[in-house]
Amino acid sequence: MELIPILSLIILVATISTFILAVGAYILYKVRERKGIVAQAAQPSAIPAELVAPAPLMQEQRIITPERRTFEPQTPQQEYGHEYQRQPSYYTPQEEQSRGPELKPTFVGSAPTYDQRRTSDNLRTSEEERSAKGSKKKYMRYTNEGYEEPTQQERKKEDNLRWR
Amino acid sequence: MNNNNQKYQIALDNRELKPPKRNLGTEKLRVIFLSGIFSIFLIITIILTLPLTVLTWSGLFVYASIVSLVIFLFILLIRYFATLFMAYFYVTRYTVQEKEGFYPFISIIVPVYNEGIVLQNSIESLLDINYPNYEIIIVNDGSTDDTASIAEELVGHQKGRNGLVKISLINKPNGGKAKALNAGIQYSESQFVLCMDGDSQLTPNSLRMGIRHFIDPVVGAVAGNVKVQNRKHLLTDLQALEYLEGLNMPRSSQGFLQMVNIIPGPIGLFRKTALRDAGFYSSDTFAEDADITLKILAQNWKIVYEPNAIAYTEAPISIYQLLKQRYRWTRGILQAIRKHKRHLINPTVNFNNSIILWQMFYEALIWPAMNIFVNLYFIIVALFYGLSSFIFLWWIGIAVLDLMAAVYCIAAEKEEFRLVPYAIIYRVVFILLIDVTKAMATVEEFLGIRMVWGKLERTGLGGSPKTANNTAGVR
């Protein structure tokens, strides 16, 4: 008997069997999975969680640098409908390493200390204060008595001068 | 639990980037209308032009089938050779390209859901990583088994290959892999994160090899190389070959263009800035890895492939589990494509993304349909016309191509040569099985039938990292 008809028959049977097997497995899958479908619950904007972390090592405590930058919690707000073409923000590895993360979990229970998480809540406050102070100074006039907040009238005068 | 460990109550940001709401009814009506119009146009054209040709109605079907077959064969050959050549170019460039040492701090995020059986092995593999500067964050996504207690035992400063490694644990309510990964990313302080699966095991050089690509500031993510851990079984060996030939080789060719279309779930390294630009992981698709990849590419970041950043994963050992996994993958990829369809339709938005999306569309939709059609055609021809030798000749051609690709992939990755003979049945049995599932999943996705995530059952048979390496027989 020739070899090609035998091999053809084997391939034919294998192909048909595969089809039957695939359709059978699919039906089995659908039957089993039908039970598991449940309605999706609404997702809250924040969820409580528990963090288990080891106590800090001495080495870790020394790593903390006051220059570390912190960021306000920021979540993606953009919508797909308003997508626009943009360039990614590229940084050198050194710049990248000095940058802080964007999203931060909020500690609502017994929060770890400054040393433990290496996040700088204190730094954040002081930075915010510093930036607030800085922004305040920006709009103050320096006189002999020091920084003074300009009155509405003075600001108006300045504007008039500028646009005249 | 280690006495030095401390527990804190934290609140995690659960918000996600939401796509605009879709009007499913209108979408379906539009599809029906457009396909109806197209079909009517085609039928009218055939009715009007057929008398002008020498073909009869039966002759038309034979002619159409042969033409379709030739087109399929042509695309198949182009696809094979284009992938092989680009993969070869990438490996060649990769081999000669030197990259400096770059060792920033990395957070490894391990999301786990009922992975108690494999978690210990995964963490052991992570502690054996040859990298000086990293931490491990386990995110327990509301497991119902003993995962939480096993993970708690692991928390602490554990002895790693290059010193102590900090392991933290986040216990959160169940919300899916995407949310678990986002929780870990929120908690991590590093600028680079490695996202993996709870059952994956990383090889010692994976971090060192993967992270060096980030020296290039345009690289937003690095896709690793996934290999099957639990081998020596017909189905898992076939999957091992599929991972080499069907996943890693195309990924290598995409790496040549710096446009990898899927960063695999078991190992993916990310620049946090790129993740932030992409809006982090979303849980509105069943393939969060495909979705995040497309989002990163849409923001003009480059994604490369690192063949030496290897993760071993446990493959399904039964046909039912395998088809369940592939069903989820297909629907997830289609959901991700649908989410980014703007790039599919309009190449001026982001040309690179359009190419990637069309390729994904082709692989997920057109290719399986063509493969099923061809096999059905040969079955019909053999059963009703007695031309059974056609199917044999077809199989010979495909088997030769698959053998050639298998030899190349196995040689390039220094893998087990015993996997080569599986190429003989790879296309005719294994891929056909997968393609039928893909076709079913595609139909269901377009009909909008609801589905569940479908957790795979873990056996833990892969063993420890050392066993994994031995099992795979690599290097």
Interface residues (C-beta under 8 A of the other chain):
Chain A: I4 P5 L7 S8 L9 I11 L12 A14 T15 I16 T18 F19 L21 A22 V23 A25 Y26 L28 Y29 E33 G36 I37 V38 Q43 P44 S45 A46 I47 P48 A49 E50 L51 V52 A53 P54 A55 L57 E60 P73 Q74 T75 P76 Q78 E79 Y80 G81 E83 Q85 R86 Q87 P88 S89 Y90 Y91 T92 P93 E96 Q97 R99 G100 P101 E102 L103 K104 P105 T106 F107 V108 G109 S110 A111 P112 Q116 R118 T119
Chain B: M1 N2 N4 N5 Q6 K7 Y8 Q9 I10 A11 L12 D13 N14 R15 E16 L17 K18 P19 P20 F102 P104 F105 A151 E152 V155 G156 H157 L164 K166 I167 S168 L169 I170 N171 K172 P173 G175 N182 A183 I185 Q186 Y187 S188 E189 S190 Q191 F214 I215 P217 V218 G220 R271 K272 T273 A274 R276 D277 G279 F280 A298 Q299 N300 W301 I319 Y320 L323 K324 Y327 K339 R342 V349 N350 N375 L376 F378 I379 A382 L383 S388 S389 I391 F392 W395 I425 V428 V429 L432 L433 V436 T437 M440 R450 M451 V452 G454
